[in-house]
Protein backbone atom coordinates (compact mmCIF):
# COMPACT_ATOMS: atom_id res chain seq x y z
CA UNK A 1 0.00 0.00 0.00
CA UNK A 2 1.33 3.43 -0.98
CA UNK A 3 2.19 5.77 1.88
CA UNK A 4 1.75 9.54 1.76
CA UNK A 5 1.94 12.29 4.34
CA UNK A 6 -1.02 14.61 4.83
CA UNK A 7 -0.80 17.84 6.82
CA UNK A 8 -3.83 19.69 8.19
CA UNK A 9 -2.82 23.26 9.02
CA UNK A 10 -4.93 26.07 10.42
CA UNK A 11 -4.67 29.45 12.11
CA UNK A 12 -7.34 28.23 14.55
CA UNK A 13 -8.17 24.78 15.94
CA UNK A 14 -7.60 22.78 12.75
CA UNK A 15 -11.04 21.17 12.87
CA UNK A 16 -12.11 22.67 9.54
CA UNK A 17 -8.98 21.65 7.63
CA UNK A 18 -9.14 18.20 9.22
CA UNK A 19 -12.80 17.51 8.48
CA UNK A 20 -12.68 18.79 4.89
CA UNK A 21 -9.33 17.18 4.18
CA UNK A 22 -10.44 13.84 5.60
CA UNK A 23 -13.57 13.95 3.44
CA UNK A 24 -11.35 14.26 0.37
CA UNK A 25 -8.79 11.63 1.44
CA UNK A 26 -11.59 9.19 2.17
CA UNK A 27 -12.22 8.97 -1.58
CA UNK A 28 -8.87 7.28 -2.22
CA UNK A 29 -8.26 3.59 -1.51
CA UNK A 30 -4.90 1.89 -1.60
CA UNK A 31 -3.07 4.76 0.12
CA UNK A 32 -1.91 4.76 3.73
CA UNK A 33 -2.00 8.40 4.81
CA UNK A 34 0.25 9.51 7.64
CA UNK A 35 -1.68 12.43 9.11
CA UNK A 36 -0.43 15.40 11.12
CA UNK A 37 -2.46 18.36 12.37
CA UNK A 38 -0.95 21.74 13.22
CA UNK A 39 -3.39 24.26 14.74
CA UNK A 40 -2.80 27.94 15.55
CA UNK A 41 -0.28 28.61 12.76
CA UNK A 42 -1.10 32.30 12.98
CA UNK A 43 2.22 34.12 12.50
CA UNK A 44 4.77 34.30 9.71
CA UNK A 45 7.35 32.75 12.03
CA UNK A 46 5.16 29.74 12.71
CA UNK A 47 4.40 29.42 9.00
CA UNK A 48 8.10 29.34 8.10
CA UNK A 49 8.71 26.68 10.75
CA UNK A 50 5.81 24.73 9.27
CA UNK A 51 7.37 24.90 5.81
CA UNK A 52 10.57 23.35 7.19
CA UNK A 53 8.56 20.47 8.68
CA UNK A 54 6.73 19.87 5.38
CA UNK A 55 9.93 20.05 3.35
CA UNK A 56 11.65 17.58 5.69
CA UNK A 57 8.76 15.14 5.23
CA UNK A 58 9.00 15.53 1.46
CA UNK A 59 12.72 14.90 1.50
CA UNK A 60 12.38 11.85 3.74
CA UNK A 61 9.64 10.20 1.68
CA UNK A 62 10.64 11.39 -1.77
CA UNK A 63 6.98 12.29 -2.37
CA UNK A 64 5.12 15.58 -2.06
CA UNK A 65 3.03 15.74 1.11
CA UNK A 66 -0.60 16.82 0.78
CA UNK A 67 -1.06 20.11 2.66
CA UNK A 68 -4.63 21.07 3.56
CA UNK A 69 -4.95 24.56 5.02
CA UNK A 70 -7.70 26.77 6.37
CA UNK A 71 -5.62 29.92 6.90
CA UNK A 72 -7.33 33.23 6.19
CA UNK A 73 -4.31 35.53 6.40
CA UNK A 74 -2.95 35.84 2.87
CA UNK A 75 0.64 36.52 3.94
CA UNK A 76 0.76 33.41 6.11
CA UNK A 77 -0.98 31.38 3.43
CA UNK A 78 1.56 32.49 0.84
CA UNK A 79 4.44 31.33 3.03
CA UNK A 80 2.88 27.87 3.32
CA UNK A 81 2.33 27.80 -0.46
CA UNK A 82 6.09 27.91 -1.00
CA UNK A 83 6.55 24.52 0.65
CA UNK A 84 7.51 21.34 -1.20
CA UNK A 85 4.03 19.88 -0.76
CA UNK A 86 0.80 20.04 -2.74
CA UNK A 87 -0.90 23.02 -1.12
CA UNK A 88 -4.71 22.85 -0.99
CA UNK A 89 -6.26 25.95 0.53
CA UNK A 90 -9.98 25.96 1.23
CA UNK A 91 -10.03 29.76 1.25
CA UNK A 92 -8.26 29.94 -2.12
CA UNK A 93 -10.69 27.38 -3.52
CA UNK A 94 -13.93 28.99 -2.44
CA UNK A 95 -13.60 32.52 -1.09
CA UNK A 96 -13.07 34.31 -4.40
CA UNK A 97 -15.98 32.47 -6.03
CA UNK A 98 -18.32 33.45 -3.17
CA UNK A 99 -17.10 37.07 -3.25
CA UNK A 100 -17.94 37.29 -6.96
CA UNK A 101 -21.35 35.71 -6.45
CA UNK A 102 -22.30 38.00 -3.56
CA UNK A 103 -20.68 41.11 -4.98
CA UNK A 104 -18.99 41.60 -1.62
CA UNK A 105 -15.44 41.41 -0.38
CA UNK A 106 -14.80 38.97 2.46
CA UNK A 107 -13.40 40.47 5.64
CA UNK A 108 -10.27 38.24 5.47
CA UNK A 109 -9.91 38.02 9.23
CA UNK A 110 -9.80 34.97 11.47
CA UNK A 111 -13.32 33.70 12.08
CA UNK A 112 -15.01 32.28 15.13
CA UNK A 113 -16.14 28.94 13.76
CA UNK A 114 -14.53 26.97 16.58
CA UNK A 115 -14.03 29.74 19.13
CA UNK A 116 -16.32 31.11 21.81
CA UNK A 117 -17.40 34.02 19.62
CA UNK A 118 -21.10 34.31 20.44
CA UNK A 119 -21.23 33.82 24.21
CA UNK A 120 -24.91 32.88 24.17
CA UNK A 121 -24.29 30.05 21.69
CA UNK A 122 -21.25 28.85 23.62
CA UNK A 123 -23.20 28.81 26.89
CA UNK A 124 -25.98 26.79 25.21
CA UNK A 125 -23.45 24.22 24.09
CA UNK A 126 -21.85 23.95 27.53
CA UNK A 127 -25.27 23.67 29.18
CA UNK A 128 -26.10 20.77 26.86
CA UNK A 129 -22.79 19.03 27.65
CA UNK A 130 -23.37 19.41 31.40
CA UNK A 131 -26.89 18.04 31.00
CA UNK A 132 -25.58 14.97 29.15
CA UNK A 133 -22.89 14.34 31.75
CA UNK A 134 -25.37 14.69 34.60
CA UNK A 135 -27.76 12.24 32.93
CA UNK A 136 -25.25 9.66 31.76
CA UNK A 137 -26.04 5.96 32.26
CA UNK A 138 -29.27 6.68 34.10
CA UNK A 139 -27.49 8.12 37.15
CA UNK A 140 -30.26 10.65 37.71
CA UNK A 141 -33.89 10.99 36.76
CA UNK A 142 -33.92 14.62 37.86
CA UNK A 143 -34.97 17.07 35.15
CA UNK A 144 -35.39 14.31 32.54
CA UNK A 145 -38.43 16.28 31.40
CA UNK A 146 -35.96 18.85 30.03
CA UNK A 147 -34.20 16.30 27.81
CA UNK A 148 -34.53 16.66 24.06
CA UNK A 149 -33.86 12.96 23.60
CA UNK A 150 -33.16 9.96 25.85
CA UNK A 151 -31.04 7.22 24.31
CA UNK A 152 -31.70 3.65 25.46
CA UNK A 153 -29.63 0.57 24.84
CA UNK A 154 -27.68 -2.24 26.42
CA UNK A 155 -24.34 -1.53 28.01
CA UNK A 156 -21.59 -0.54 25.51
CA UNK A 157 -23.93 0.10 22.58
CA UNK A 158 -22.63 3.65 22.05
CA UNK A 159 -24.96 5.78 24.16
CA UNK A 160 -22.48 8.04 26.00
CA UNK A 161 -20.31 9.18 23.05
CA UNK A 162 -23.42 9.81 20.95
CA UNK A 163 -25.00 11.93 23.70
CA UNK A 164 -21.85 14.00 24.12
CA UNK A 165 -21.52 14.51 20.36
CA UNK A 166 -25.14 15.67 20.14
CA UNK A 167 -24.46 18.14 22.94
CA UNK A 168 -21.19 19.48 21.57
CA UNK A 169 -22.16 19.63 17.92
CA UNK A 170 -25.83 20.56 18.10
CA UNK A 171 -26.52 21.82 21.63
CA UNK A 172 -28.96 18.94 22.18
CA UNK A 173 -29.78 17.96 25.77
CA UNK A 174 -29.29 14.22 25.42
CA UNK A 175 -29.67 11.82 28.34
CA UNK A 176 -29.10 8.08 28.21
CA UNK A 177 -30.40 5.06 30.07
CA UNK A 178 -28.64 1.67 30.10
CA UNK A 179 -30.90 -1.35 29.84
CA UNK A 180 -29.76 -3.72 32.58
CA UNK A 181 -30.51 -7.47 32.76
CA UNK A 182 -33.18 -6.63 35.36
CA UNK A 183 -34.82 -4.17 32.96
CA UNK A 184 -34.78 -6.75 30.20
CA UNK A 185 -36.59 -9.39 32.23
CA UNK A 186 -39.73 -7.45 31.33
CA UNK A 187 -40.79 -5.88 28.07
CA UNK A 188 -42.22 -2.95 30.03
CA UNK A 189 -40.31 0.32 29.88
CA UNK A 190 -38.06 1.03 32.88
CA UNK A 191 -39.78 3.16 35.51
CA UNK A 192 -37.34 6.08 35.23
CA UNK A 193 -37.98 6.69 31.54
CA UNK A 194 -41.60 5.54 31.32
CA UNK A 195 -43.08 9.05 31.56
CA UNK A 196 -40.91 10.22 28.65
CA UNK A 197 -41.74 7.63 26.00
CA UNK A 198 -42.01 10.30 23.31
CA UNK A 199 -38.37 11.30 23.94
CA UNK A 200 -36.91 7.78 23.74
CA UNK A 201 -34.62 6.55 20.96
CA UNK A 202 -33.05 3.10 20.98
CA UNK A 203 -29.55 2.00 20.06
CA UNK A 204 -28.87 -1.60 19.13
CA UNK A 205 -25.75 -3.41 17.94
CA UNK A 206 -24.72 -6.76 16.46
CA UNK A 207 -24.09 -9.22 19.32
CA UNK A 208 -20.71 -10.22 17.89
CA UNK A 209 -19.53 -6.60 17.88
CA UNK A 210 -20.93 -6.05 21.37
CA UNK A 211 -19.10 -9.14 22.61
CA UNK A 212 -15.80 -7.84 21.20
CA UNK A 213 -16.25 -4.46 22.92
CA UNK A 214 -17.22 -6.01 26.25
CA UNK A 215 -14.38 -8.51 26.06
CA UNK A 216 -11.92 -5.60 26.17
CA UNK A 217 -13.66 -4.21 29.26
CA UNK A 218 -14.29 -7.44 31.19
CA UNK A 219 -12.53 -10.37 29.52
CA UNK A 220 -14.00 -13.86 29.81
CA UNK A 221 -16.91 -12.78 31.98
CA UNK A 222 -20.62 -13.49 31.77
CA UNK A 223 -20.96 -9.81 30.82
CA UNK A 224 -18.89 -10.38 27.67
CA UNK A 225 -20.23 -13.86 26.88
CA UNK A 226 -21.64 -14.04 23.36
CA UNK A 227 -24.86 -15.71 24.51
CA UNK A 228 -25.38 -12.92 27.06
CA UNK A 229 -24.87 -10.33 24.34
CA UNK A 230 -27.29 -12.08 22.01
CA UNK A 231 -29.97 -12.34 24.68
CA UNK A 232 -29.65 -8.71 25.79
CA UNK A 233 -29.71 -7.33 22.25
CA UNK A 234 -32.73 -9.48 21.36
CA UNK A 235 -34.63 -8.45 24.50
CA UNK A 236 -33.82 -4.76 23.97
CA UNK A 237 -35.08 -4.86 20.39
CA UNK A 238 -38.25 -6.61 21.53
CA UNK A 239 -38.84 -3.79 24.02
CA UNK A 240 -38.28 -1.13 21.36
CA UNK A 241 -40.71 -2.80 18.97
CA UNK A 242 -43.41 -3.39 21.57
CA UNK A 243 -43.47 0.28 22.57
CA UNK A 244 -42.92 1.75 19.10
CA UNK A 245 -39.58 3.27 20.03
CA UNK A 246 -37.48 4.19 16.98
CA UNK A 247 -34.02 2.63 17.02
CA UNK A 248 -30.92 2.25 14.90
CA UNK A 249 -28.02 -0.17 14.69
CA UNK A 250 -24.70 1.34 15.79
CA UNK A 251 -22.46 -1.47 14.53
CA UNK A 252 -21.26 0.17 11.33
CA UNK A 253 -22.13 3.81 12.08
CA UNK A 254 -19.76 6.53 13.23
CA UNK A 255 -20.87 8.79 16.07
CA UNK A 256 -21.36 11.54 13.47
CA UNK A 257 -23.72 9.34 11.44
CA UNK A 258 -25.59 8.28 14.56
CA UNK A 259 -26.10 11.87 15.64
CA UNK A 260 -27.49 12.92 12.26
CA UNK A 261 -29.77 9.88 12.17
CA UNK A 262 -31.14 10.74 15.62
CA UNK A 263 -31.58 14.41 14.76
CA UNK A 264 -33.63 13.48 11.70
CA UNK A 265 -35.66 10.69 13.27
CA UNK A 266 -36.56 12.75 16.36
CA UNK A 267 -37.08 15.98 14.41
CA UNK A 268 -34.54 17.82 16.55
CA UNK A 269 -33.16 21.24 15.67
CA UNK A 270 -29.67 22.54 16.27
CA UNK A 271 -29.58 25.06 19.11
CA UNK A 272 -26.70 27.15 17.74
N, C-alpha and C positions, 0 to 999 in steps of 0.2 A: 504494500500500500504506500502510495506517495505521501511524503510528509512536507507540509508547508507551515510557515509561521504566520499567524494573524495577530495584528495589534489593534486594540480598540483604545482610541485616545480621545480625551475630552477635556474641555476647560472647566467642566463641572464633575458630576459623579461618574460619568461613563456609562450610565444605564442606557442612554439613547443609542450611542455608538455600538454598545454590546448587543442590544436587542435587534437593531436593524442589521447589523453585520451578521449576527447569528442566523437571521432569517434568510440572508443571501447565501451563506456558507452551507446551510442545510440543504440547498438544492444540488450539492455536488457530492456524489458517492465516490468511493475509491481514493479519498484523500484524508490523511490523518492530520488535522490541524492542531498545531501547538499554539494555544491562545494565551495572550497577555494583555491585561487591561491597565491603562495608566490614566487615572483621573486627575483633575486639577492641574493640567498643563496649561497654565494661564499667564505665563511670562515668556519673553523671548529666551531667557536663560534656560528655563525648563524645556522649551522647544528644541533648543540646540542640543541639550543633553539627550533628549529623546531621539534626535536624529542619529547621534552616535550609537545608541542602543540598537536602533533599526539597522544601521549600516553594519554593525558587528554581527547581527543575526544573518544578514544577507551574505556577508563574507564567509561565515561559518558554514552555512548550508549550500552556498553556491546558487541559491534561488532567491528571487525577489520576494520579500515578505509582503503580505497584503496588509495595508494600513487604512483602517476605517476611522475617520475622525468626525467629531461633531464639535468643531471649534469655530466660534463666530468671529473672533478677532482676525482680520485679514492678514495682519503682519505675522502673527503667530502661525496661522495656517500656511502662509507662504514659506516659512522656515521649514515646516514639516514636509511640504511639497518637494523640497530639494533633497529628500532622503533617497536611499537606493531601493525603496520599496514601491509598490504600486499604490499610489495615494488615492483614496476614495473618500471624498468629502461630501457629506450629506447636504451641507449648506451650499457648496458649489453646484451640486446636482439640482437642487430644487429652488433655492432662494430667488435667483434671478428670474426664473420662469414665473414664480408667484408674483414678484414685483411687477412684471410686465402685464400679467393678467389683471392685477388689482389697480394698476396705475399709481402705485405707491412705492416709496422707498422704505425698505426694512430698516429698523433702528440699529441693527448691527451691534447690539450690546448683549452681554450674557443674560440669558433668560432665567426663569424661575421654575422650569419644568420639574426639577427634582429638589428644589429648595423650599424653605418655609413660605416665602412670598406672601401669599394671602393668608394671614393669621387665622381667619375664620375657617378656611378650608383645612388648614393644618390641624387646628383644634378638633375639627370633626373627624379627621382621620385618626388622631390619637385617642379620641373618645371611643371610637369603634374598636380600636386595638385593645384598649383597656376592658371594654365590655366582653370581647372574645376571650381574653385571658381570665377574666373573673367568672366566665361561664364555660370553662373548658372541662370536658369529661364529666359533665353533670355535677360539678362540685357545689353548685348553688342554684336553687330554683328562684332566688330573689330577682325580681325585675325581669323575669323571662317574658313578661307581657310586652316589654320594650324591644324584644328581639325582632329583627327583620326576617330571620330564617333560623331554624334549629336543625342542625344536621344530626341524623341518627345512623348508627351502624355498629357492627361488632368491633371489638378492640383491634386497632392497627389497620383500619380500612381507609385511613386518610382524612379523618375528620378535622384534627387540629391544624395541620398545615393549610387545609382549604379554608377554614375559618379565618385564620390570620391573613391569608392572601386576600380574601374578600374584604377584610377590614382595611388593610394597607392600600390596596389598589382601588377600592370602590367606596370605602367609608361605610360598609355594610356592617350592622351589628349582628354578628353571627355567633350563636351559641352551639354547643354540641353535646349530645348525650350518648354515652356508650351503652350498647345493649349487652347486658351481662347474662350469664347462663340462667340466673334466676328470672330475669325479664323474659327470656326466650322459652321458659317453661309454659308460658301462656301466650296466646296470640293477641291478648288485650294490650293496649298501649300502656307503657309505664306511667305510674301515677303522676310523676313530676311533669311530664310533657302532655298529658292527656287534655288539659284545657286549651292547648295551643296546636291542635291538630292541623289547622289551616296554615301554620308556619313550618310544618315538618317537611324535611326532604331527606330521603334515604340514600346511603352509600353502600354499595355491595362490592364484592371482589371475588375473583376466582379462588376457590379453596387452596389450590396448589400455590398460588402466589402468596396468599395469606399465611400458609404454613411456612414458606421460606422466610417471610418477614418475622414471624413469631419465633422461628428457630434461632434467629440472630439474637433475639431478646431473651428468650428462655429456652435454651437448647434441650432437646430430649425430654420435654415436659408434656403433661396432658394438655396444657395450654397451646403448645405448638404441634400437637398430634394431628395428622391429616384428617382423621375421622372426626375429631373435635371441630376442626375448621369447617369441614363439610356440613356437619350438623348445624353449627351456628349460622353459617351463611344461608342454608336452606330455611331455617326457622325465621331468620330476619326477613328474608324475601317473602315468606308466607305472611308475616305481620304487615309488611308494606302493602301487599296485594289486598289483604282483607280490609284494610282501612283506607284504601285508595290513596296511599302516600306515594308521590312520584319518587323515583329513585334512578340512580345511574351506576354503572359499573366503573370502578376506578382503576381496574387492572392495567389498562393500556392508555390511560389519560394522564397528562401532566396536570399539575395543580392549576395552571393557567386555563387549560381546557375545561377542567372541572368547574372552576369559578364562572366562566362564561356560560356553561351549560346550566348552572344553578341560577344565574342572573336571568337567563331567558325563561327557564321553566317556571320560576317563581315570580316573574314579572317585576323584578327589582330594578331600581334606578340608582345610578351612581350618585353619591352625595356631594361630590366635588369634581 
